[in-house]
Amino acid sequence: MPEADDHPGGVGPVTSVRFVAALDDVTRFRNAHAVESYLGLTPGENSSSERKQHTGITKAGVMEVRRVLIQAAWAAFRSAPNEPMVRWATQIALRRGQFIAVVALARKIAGILFAMWRDGTTYRRCPTKEVMPA
């Protein structure tokens, strides 16, 4: 497992260990979206034939991991405002509110952690100075 300094802002050893313990085997998941869905960090849907309604996050999966990822997102939001993913979340906060932006950032952190684990890489900031697209 990578060192704590190799993780995205807000993620430390406790979050890393909980994430790895909850997923158990990285090969079980096709992609980052499957992990995000497994952890209950994706929006739900309550639709019928004529209407499409999105709800809050599904809250499926392991509550403790979802909780530490959201705490990691809050920590990143407060302590690393120049981190590209935090700037991306700040743009969401301006449109949708801070709580939605923090959950979106937690979802993005989960995807980044999955990709790092799957690929055996360390975290590197996005080299561009532009805000990442939503």
DOGU-8062 format. One record per residue: residue in one letter; x, y, z of N, C-alpha, C, CB in turn. Coordinates in steps of 0.05 Angstrom, whole numbers. Glycine has a CB too. Layout:
<atoms>
ATOM residuo     nX     nY     nZ    caX    caY    caZ     cX     cY     cZ    cbX    cbY    cbZ
ATOM       a      X      Y      Z      X      Y      Z      X      Y      Z      X      Y      Z
...
</atoms>
This chain:
<atoms>
ATOM residuo     nX     nY     nZ    caX    caY    caZ     cX     cY     cZ    cbX    cbY    cbZ
ATOM       m     17    -24      0      0      0      0     18     25      0    -19      0     25
ATOM       p     11     46    -15     27     70    -17     28     84     10     16     88    -38
ATOM       e     49    100     14     51    117     38     29    138     38     79    130     39
ATOM       a     24    149     62      3    168     65      8    193     48      0    176     94
ATOM       d     33    201     44     40    224     28     34    221     -1     68    232     32
ATOM       d     30    196    -10     24    190    -38     -5    191    -45     35    163    -45
ATOM       h    -22    198    -26    -51    199    -30    -61    227    -36    -65    187     -6
ATOM       p    -84    228    -48    -96    255    -53   -100    270    -26   -122    252    -68
ATOM       g   -101    296    -28   -105    313     -4   -128    303     13   -110    341    -12
ATOM       g   -124    302     39   -145    294     58   -145    264     64   -171    301     47
ATOM       v   -130    248     50   -129    219     54   -104    212     69   -131    204     27
ATOM       g   -107    197     91    -84    188    106    -85    158    110    -83    202    133
ATOM       p    -69    148    129    -68    119    133    -94    106    141    -47    113    153
ATOM       v   -110    119    157   -135    107    166   -155    104    143   -148    124    189
ATOM       t   -157    125    127   -175    124    104   -165    103     84   -177    151     90
ATOM       s   -139    102     80   -128     82     61   -134     54     70    -98     86     59
ATOM       v   -129     48     96   -133     21    106   -162     13    105   -123     19    135
ATOM       r   -180     31    112   -209     25    110   -218     20     82   -225     48    123
ATOM       f   -207     36     63   -214     33     35   -205      6     25   -201     55     18
ATOM       v   -181     -1     30   -170    -27     21   -185    -50     34   -140    -29     27
ATOM       a   -190    -48     60   -204    -69     74   -233    -73     64   -205    -64    104
ATOM       a   -246    -52     57   -274    -54     47   -275    -66     19   -287    -26     47
ATOM       l   -256    -58      2   -257    -68    -25   -245    -96    -28   -242    -49    -44
ATOM       d   -226   -103    -10   -214   -129     -8   -197   -137    -32   -235   -150     -3
ATOM       d   -209   -138    -55   -195   -146    -80   -202   -127   -102   -203   -176    -88
ATOM       v   -182   -112   -111   -186    -91   -131   -196   -102   -157   -160    -76   -135
ATOM       t   -191   -127   -163   -200   -138   -189   -229   -144   -190   -184   -163   -195
ATOM       r   -243   -142   -167   -272   -146   -167   -288   -125   -182   -283   -148   -138
ATOM       f   -275   -102   -186   -289    -79   -198   -279    -73   -226   -286    -54   -180
ATOM       r   -297    -68   -244   -290    -62   -272   -277    -34   -274   -315    -62   -290
ATOM       n   -288    -15   -260   -278     12   -263   -284     28   -237   -291     26   -287
ATOM       a   -275     53   -237   -279     70   -214   -309     75   -207   -265     98   -218
ATOM       h   -325     77   -228   -354     81   -223   -366     58   -207   -369     85   -250
ATOM       a   -357     33   -213   -367     10   -198   -359     12   -169   -356    -16   -211
ATOM       v   -336     22   -163   -327     25   -135   -343     47   -122   -297     32   -134
ATOM       e   -347     69   -135   -363     91   -124   -391     82   -118   -363    115   -143
ATOM       s   -403     67   -136   -430     56   -132   -430     36   -109   -440     42   -158
ATOM       y   -410     19   -107   -408     -1    -86   -407     13    -58   -384    -19    -90
ATOM       l   -394     36    -57   -391     51    -32   -415     69    -26   -366     67    -33
ATOM       g   -434     70    -45   -458     86    -40   -454    116    -44   -468     82    -12
ATOM       l   -435    123    -61   -429    151    -66   -440    162    -92   -399    155    -65
ATOM       t   -457    146   -105   -469    155   -130   -498    163   -125   -468    132   -151
ATOM       p   -508    182   -142   -536    190   -138   -556    167   -145   -542    214   -156
ATOM       g   -577    167   -130   -598    147   -135   -617    158   -156   -613    140   -110
ATOM       e   -637    141   -163   -656    149   -184   -683    138   -176   -647    140   -212
ATOM       n   -703    155   -179   -731    147   -173   -747    156   -198   -742    159   -146
ATOM       s   -747    139   -218   -759    147   -244   -782    129   -251   -739    147   -266
ATOM       s   -800    140   -268   -821    123   -279   -819    127   -310   -849    131   -268
ATOM       s   -840    119   -324   -838    120   -353   -836    148   -364   -863    106   -365
ATOM       e   -849    167   -351   -850    195   -361   -833    214   -346   -877    204   -361
ATOM       r   -824    208   -323   -808    227   -307   -782    214   -299   -824    238   -283
ATOM       k   -762    231   -296   -736    222   -287   -728    239   -263   -714    224   -310
ATOM       q   -724    226   -241   -718    241   -216   -693    229   -203   -742    239   -196
ATOM       h   -673    246   -199   -649    238   -186   -652    244   -156   -624    251   -198
ATOM       t   -642    226   -139   -644    229   -110   -616    234    -99   -658    205    -97
ATOM       g   -614    234    -73   -588    237    -60   -571    211    -65   -591    242    -30
ATOM       i   -548    210    -52   -532    186    -55   -546    161    -45   -505    190    -40
ATOM       t   -539    138    -56   -553    114    -49   -547    104    -21   -546     92    -69
ATOM       k   -524    110    -10   -515    101     17   -514     71     19   -534    112     38
ATOM       a   -508     58     -4   -504     29     -3   -476     24      7   -508     16    -32
ATOM       g   -470     -1     12   -443     -8     20   -435     -2     48   -424      5      1
ATOM       v   -410      0     53   -398      3     79   -400     32     88   -369     -8     80
ATOM       m   -416     37    109   -420     64    118   -394     77    128   -441     64    140
ATOM       e   -377     61    142   -353     72    154   -334     83    132   -339     51    170
ATOM       v   -332     69    110   -314     78     88   -325    103     75   -311     56     67
ATOM       r   -351    104     71   -364    128     60   -359    151     78   -395    123     55
ATOM       r   -361    147    104   -357    168    124   -329    178    123   -364    157    152
ATOM       v   -309    161    123   -281    170    122   -274    184     96   -262    147    128
ATOM       l   -286    175     74   -281    189     49   -293    217     49   -293    172     25
ATOM       i   -316    220     61   -328    247     63   -312    264     82   -358    245     73
ATOM       q   -302    253    103   -284    268    121   -258    276    107   -277    252    146
ATOM       a   -248    258     90   -224    264     75   -230    287     55   -214    239     59
ATOM       a   -253    287     44   -261    308     25   -263    335     40   -288    302     12
ATOM       w   -275    335     64   -276    359     80   -248    369     86   -292    355    106
ATOM       a   -230    351     94   -203    358    101   -189    370     77   -187    334    112
ATOM       a   -192    358     54   -180    368     29   -191    396     22   -184    349      6
ATOM       f   -217    398     25   -231    424     19   -220    446     36   -261    421     24
ATOM       r   -214    440     61   -204    461     80   -174    465     78   -212    454    108
ATOM       s   -159    444     74   -130    447     77   -115    448     50   -119    423     92
ATOM       a   -127    441     28   -113    442      2   -130    456    -19   -107    413     -7
ATOM       p   -136    481    -15   -154    495    -34   -142    497    -62   -161    522    -24
ATOM       n   -116    495    -65   -104    497    -92   -101    470   -106    -77    510    -90
ATOM       e   -108    449    -92   -107    422   -105   -127    422   -128   -113    399    -84
ATOM       p   -120    412   -152   -138    413   -175   -166    401   -169   -126    399   -198
ATOM       m   -167    379   -155   -193    366   -150   -209    383   -130   -189    338   -139
ATOM       v   -196    398   -113   -211    416    -94   -221    440   -109   -193    424    -70
ATOM       r   -205    450   -128   -215    473   -144   -239    464   -161   -193    483   -163
ATOM       w   -239    439   -171   -261    428   -186   -286    427   -167   -255    399   -196
ATOM       a   -282    418   -143   -305    416   -124   -315    444   -116   -296    401    -98
ATOM       t   -297    463   -115   -305    491   -108   -324    502   -130   -280    509   -106
ATOM       q   -318    495   -155   -336    503   -176   -364    491   -173   -324    495   -204
ATOM       i   -365    466   -164   -390    452   -159   -404    466   -136   -386    422   -153
ATOM       a   -389    473   -115   -401    486    -91   -414    513    -99   -379    491    -70
ATOM       l   -403    527   -117   -415    552   -126   -442    548   -139   -396    567   -145
ATOM       r   -445    526   -154   -470    520   -168   -490    505   -151   -464    504   -193
ATOM       r   -480    485   -135   -499    466   -122   -498    467    -92   -492    439   -132
ATOM       g   -479    480    -80   -476    481    -51   -453    465    -41   -502    471    -38
ATOM       q   -443    472    -18   -419    459     -7   -422    430      0   -410    474     17
ATOM       f   -445    422     11   -448    394     18   -448    375     -6   -475    391     34
ATOM       i   -461    383    -27   -461    367    -52   -433    366    -63   -481    379    -72
ATOM       a   -419    388    -62   -392    389    -72   -373    371    -56   -381    418    -72
ATOM       v   -377    369    -30   -360    352    -14   -365    323    -20   -365    357     16
ATOM       v   -390    315    -24   -396    287    -31   -385    281    -59   -427    282    -31
ATOM       a   -387    300    -78   -375    296   -104   -345    293   -102   -382    320   -123
ATOM       l   -332    308    -85   -303    305    -81   -297    278    -68   -293    328    -63
ATOM       a   -313    269    -49   -309    242    -37   -311    221    -59   -329    237    -15
ATOM       r   -330    224    -77   -333    205    -99   -309    205   -117   -359    211   -115
ATOM       k   -298    229   -122   -274    231   -139   -250    219   -125   -269    261   -146
ATOM       i   -247    223    -99   -225    212    -83   -227    181    -84   -226    221    -54
ATOM       a   -251    170    -81   -254    141    -83   -245    131   -110   -283    133    -78
ATOM       g   -251    145   -131   -243    137   -158   -213    139   -161   -256    154   -179
ATOM       i   -201    159   -150   -172    163   -152   -157    141   -136   -163    190   -141
ATOM       l   -167    135   -112   -155    114    -95   -157     87   -110   -169    112    -68
ATOM       f   -180     81   -122   -183     56   -137   -163     55   -159   -212     54   -148
ATOM       a   -160     76   -175   -141     76   -197   -113     73   -188   -144    102   -214
ATOM       m   -106     86   -166    -79     83   -155    -73     54   -147    -75    102   -131
ATOM       w    -93     42   -133    -89     15   -124    -88     -5   -148   -112      7   -105
ATOM       r   -106     -2   -167   -107    -19   -190    -82    -18   -206   -131    -12   -208
ATOM       d    -71      7   -210    -48     10   -227    -21      9   -212    -50     37   -241
ATOM       g    -23      9   -185      2      8   -169     18     34   -171     19    -15   -178
ATOM       t      4     56   -173     17     82   -176     15     99   -151      6     97   -200
ATOM       t     29    121   -151     26    140   -130     11    165   -140     54    149   -118
ATOM       y      1    181   -122    -15    204   -129      3    226   -140    -31    214   -105
ATOM       r     -4    237   -162      9    260   -174    -13    281   -181     26    253   -199
ATOM       r     -8    305   -174    -28    326   -181    -30    328   -211    -20    353   -169
ATOM       c    -54    336   -220    -58    341   -248    -40    365   -256    -89    347   -254
ATOM       p    -24    362   -278     -5    383   -284    -18    409   -295     14    373   -304
ATOM       t    -42    408   -304    -55    431   -315    -64    450   -293    -79    423   -332
ATOM       k    -65    476   -299    -74    496   -280   -103    502   -283    -58    521   -283
ATOM       e   -116    490   -303   -144    495   -307   -161    478   -288   -152    489   -337
ATOM       v   -185    486   -283   -203    470   -267   -212    447   -283   -227    488   -257
ATOM       m   -212    423   -271   -221    398   -285   -250    400   -291   -215    373   -268
ATOM       p   -259    389   -313   -288    390   -320   -304    373   -301   -292    380   -349
ATOM       a   -329    381   -298   -348    365   -281   -355    341   -295   -372    381   -273
</atoms>
